[in-house]
């Protein structure tokens, strides 16, 4: 049995998992349901914010120590994993709609932060 959370495993069609593959799967999923008219930058950014808030809600009243152990409880771990997936899905869809390469954007941001905050 394969672990659906293991990114080293191939996707459903045997393809390696990478950002482009995931963006294509998300686009195909939305297209099959005729959701593209709703996937505007505003709507996707709003949905991203909502999903990030749902992730935050899981940790809202936990102590720092409790939050460090959140993945030890299978039910909570499942909720965290689902919300992380939702956040990533909306972020990747937003990047696709806006033409942003998320890996290049992150790499450039790390470069800027290294210059901004030298050791």
C-alpha positions in Angstrom: 0.0 0.0 0.0 1.4 3.4 -0.9 1.3 6.4 1.4 -0.5 9.3 -0.2 1.5 11.7 1.8 4.9 10.4 0.6 6.0 12.8 -2.1 8.7 10.3 -3.2 5.9 8.0 -4.5 4.7 8.5 -8.1 1.4 10.2 -8.8 -1.8 8.4 -9.8 -0.5 8.0 -13.4 3.0 6.9 -12.5 4.5 10.4 -12.9 6.9 11.8 -10.3 5.3 14.3 -8.0 6.5 17.9 -8.5 4.9 21.3 -8.5 4.0 21.2 -12.2 2.4 17.8 -11.9 0.4 18.9 -8.9 -0.7 22.2 -10.6 -1.8 20.2 -13.6 -3.8 17.8 -11.5 -5.5 20.7 -9.7 -6.3 22.4 -13.0 -7.7 19.1 -14.4 -9.8 18.6 -11.3 -11.2 22.2 -11.5 -11.8 21.9 -15.3 -13.7 18.6 -14.9 -16.1 20.4 -12.6 -16.3 23.7 -14.6 -14.8 25.6 -11.6 -12.3 27.7 -13.6 -14.7 30.8 -13.8 -14.5 30.9 -10.0 -10.7 30.5 -9.8 -9.9 34.2 -10.0 -6.9 35.6 -8.2 -9.2 37.3 -5.6 -11.2 34.1 -4.9 -8.1 31.9 -4.7 -6.3 34.3 -2.4 -9.4 34.5 -0.2 -9.7 30.7 -0.1 -6.0 30.4 0.7 -6.5 32.8 3.7 -9.5 30.8 4.9 -7.6 27.5 4.7 -4.6 29.0 6.5 -7.0 30.2 9.2 -8.4 26.6 9.5 -4.8 25.4 10.0 -4.2 28.1 12.7 -7.4 27.1 14.4 -6.0 23.7 15.2 -3.2 25.3 17.2 -5.1 28.2 18.6 -5.3 27.3 22.3 -2.4 24.8 22.5 0.6 25.5 24.6 4.0 25.6 22.7 4.7 22.1 24.1 1.3 20.8 23.0 1.7 22.3 19.6 5.1 20.5 19.2 3.3 17.2 19.8 0.3 17.8 17.6 1.2 15.1 15.1 1.3 12.4 17.8 -2.5 12.2 17.9 -3.7 10.5 14.7 -7.0 12.5 14.5 -5.2 15.8 14.9 -2.4 14.8 12.6 -5.0 14.0 9.9 -6.6 17.4 10.4 -3.3 19.2 10.2 -2.3 17.2 7.1 -5.6 18.0 5.3 -5.3 21.7 6.1 -1.7 21.9 4.9 -2.8 20.2 1.7 -5.7 22.7 1.3 -3.3 25.7 1.8 -0.8 24.3 -0.7 -3.5 23.5 -3.2 -4.9 27.0 -3.2 -1.4 28.5 -3.2 -0.4 26.4 -6.2 -3.6 27.3 -8.0 -3.1 31.0 -7.3 0.5 30.8 -8.6 -0.8 29.1 -11.8 -3.4 31.8 -12.4 -0.9 34.6 -11.8 2.0 33.0 -13.7 4.2 32.8 -10.6 6.8 30.1 -10.3 6.5 29.3 -6.6 9.9 27.6 -6.3 11.6 30.5 -8.1 9.7 33.0 -5.9 10.8 31.2 -2.7 14.4 30.9 -3.9 14.6 34.6 -4.7 13.0 35.5 -1.3 15.5 33.4 0.5 18.3 35.2 -1.4 16.8 38.6 -0.4 16.5 37.5 3.2 20.1 36.3 3.4 21.2 39.7 2.2 18.7 41.5 4.5 19.6 39.4 7.6 23.3 38.6 7.4 24.8 36.2 9.9 
